[in-house]
Amino acid sequence: MDMKKINNIVWLFFISLFFVACFEDDNKYDYAELDGVTIEGIAEKYTKVSRQDVLSITPTVTSKADLEYVWELWTSARQDGIIYHPDTIGYAKDLNYEICEEPGSYYLVLNVKNKETGVTTIFRSTLNVVTINSTGWYLLKDEGSTEKYTDYDFIYDGGRIDNWIAFYNDGKKLKGEAVKSIFTSKYSDVASGGGYNYASVLLPLAKEEIVVLDLSSGNIRKPFESLFFESLDVKNFQDISVQNDGVSMNLVNNNSVYSMSATNATSFFALYGQYSFSKSLNGLQGPNYFDNLSKSFVYVAYQRINRYVDASTAPISCNDMEADMLWESAINFQAQSRGWISYALMKKHSTSDYMLVKLNLSTGWGNSNPIVKVDIIPSTLNFVTAEKRAVNADYGIIYFVKDHKLYKYLIDNQHEEAILDLPAGEEVTCMQHIAYPNQMSSDVYGAQVNCFAIATYADGKYKVWLHEFDAGNLKPLTKPTFEGNGRVACINYVENNTSNFLY
């Protein structure tokens, strides 16, 4: 090969690197210039609402040449490093494009071609597509007297959509009273391409029905009829949970547990055996439950129900406990020195006393007895006969309701005191510590949203009070934060493809 050919090959190689660099560059400049073409007036980043906004850009293009224009929209790089082919969205200098894309980050590229030389000048920007549903409060509620139906009221900055499921799904509501709602941003199925393209979804659970809802469109992505490998003889849904990885989902129906992976979302499958569950206890490595048949704490692993092995170092046995679990809740991962702590209030069979059992669920599957502490609580305390309980996830405090008063119970010294008067004649239907971002994640510090939610119900209407914290107390409010029709059972705050943890 002669020297001239070698030089040409080297020159083409460096030219190709130049174009790649242009595409990968962060594009922090406000103009691009090549072959006598200057492009100005395009922002580095745009954020638009899907199915609501129009992307209008009128750039200033300076050149003496005869030019042609092509606007392209590229998806961001996939997890396997492959970039999809672009969609062409315009052929004129000025762009007016109605946004209909799914939420996500896109490369917006303007190609300006000199018709005479064939040289193309490229300007790249970023388009972030969101939906009106992307950020706000999802209040899972039910309405009705003899027959109850479940839906969301969605409240966002500047407005609200009442009966959110029905709004997007031709009046559809879920059968039965509202139970619980979970969120994951790692849902993937055949429709989304599997494995690499994740969708953000909500899974609302009613007493008789569950569906998968696409957060961006509000549409039912997977109906009840497609969510179970085997048809259910009894529909009596009691609990749903998602692990902190956003992948492992577990559902309790009629005291039996069903599992499904969000990243390979096909259908829930039942775990068989002799057991009876009601509510899950969140753990770092997997879901934990109290088995009402064996009166033992158990965990789910490898599609089996497993008993813990007792240890001589534990204060009491976690098996055959001769007690019933009345209430449980996890507390903040970081507040407990990176330990995944849960509390369970239990009533002993042999005495009139109660136990507050502290469990360390941060260890892996198959480890020994997770019980690390047991406090005996006298039956004279209001805490043990409370109408509703919820934990302050940052401190050793449990809030509870008794006779229209909100109390705080200090775990370390068993002290209880009333801190707020609640509206007379209104039933408390939901209490949650809402912290966003998810404080149970090891790489999240600080909170943008940190409040204690109390939902009350009377005469077919709800009120939701979002109280700020004042040390262990709550700051009083003169009026409710949200009001609407129905009874609220669970609250999800969603933002930036993440949601609050359900303590």
FENWO-V154215 format. One line per field, one symbol per residue. ss: DSSP state (~ for helix, > for strand, _ for the rest). phi: phi as a letter, one per 30 degrees, with the letter a starting at -180 (. if undefined). psi: psi as a letter, one per 20 degrees, with the letter a starting at -180 (. if undefined). A space follows every 50 residues. Layout:
ss=???
phi=???
psi=???
This chain:
ss=__~~~~~~~~~~~~~~~~~~~~~~______>>>>__>>>>____>>>>>_ ___>>>>__>>>____>>>>>>>>>___________>>>>____>>>>__ ___>>>>>>>>>>>_____>>>>>>>>>>>_____>>>>>>>>_____>> >>>>>>__>>>__~~~~~_____>>__>>>>>>>>>>__~~~______>> >>>>>>___>_>>>_____>>>_~~~_>________>>>>>>_____>>> >>>__>>>>>>~~~___>>>_________>>______>>>>____>>>>> >__>>>>_>_____________>>>>>>>>__________>>>>>>>>__ ___>>>>>>>_______>__>>>>>>>____~~~~__>>>>>____>>>> >>__>>>>>>____>>>>>>>_____>>>>>>>>>>____________>> >>>>>>>>__>>>>>>>_>>__>>_______>>>>_>>>>>>>>>__>>_ ___
phi=.ddddddddddddddddddddeddddiddcabbahicccbicddbbbbcd ibccdcbbdcccacddcbbbcbbcdddddcidcdddcdbabcddcbbddb ddelcbdcbccccdddcidcccbcbbcccbbdddblcccdbbbjcdccbc acccbbdjlabdhdddecbhidbddjddcabbbbccdbbddcjiiccccd bcbdccdbabbccdddcidddbdedccbdbdcdbcbdbabbbdddicdcb bcbhiccbbacddbdcadbdcdlcaacbbdcdbdcldbbcddddhbdbbc ahibcbddcdbddddbdcchdhacdcabacbeeddchicccbcbcbcddd bddcbcccbcccdddiddeddcabcdcdddddedcddabacddcbdbccb cahibccccdddchcbadbbdcedicddcabbdcbbddddddccbibdbb accbccbahibcbcccdddbhdccddbdaddbbacjbdcabccbahibbd dcd
psi=prhgggggggghghghhghghghiqiliqjqqppkjppprjpqhqqpqpq khqpoppnqoopqirpqqqppqoqqrprhjipprqqppjqjrgppnppoj rqqapqpopppopohghjppppppapooprrhihpapooprqrrfgpqqq rqppproiaqoqmgghgilljprqprqpfrprqqjkppahhjiqghoqqp qqnporhjqqrppphgiiqohorghjiphqqphpnmphqqqpriijgopp pppljqqqqqphilofqpqqoqrnrorfqqppqgirqqrpoigilqprqp qkkqppqqpqqiiqhrqjqlilrqphqqqrrpghiklkqnpqqppqpqhh rjrqpopppokirrqjrrpipiqppppqiiqhhikqhqqqqoiirmppqq pplkqpqpooghjkpqqpiqpqpqjppoipppoopproiiqijpqrphpn roppprppljqqpponpqqncirqpqqhqqgqqapapphqppppplkrrq qo.
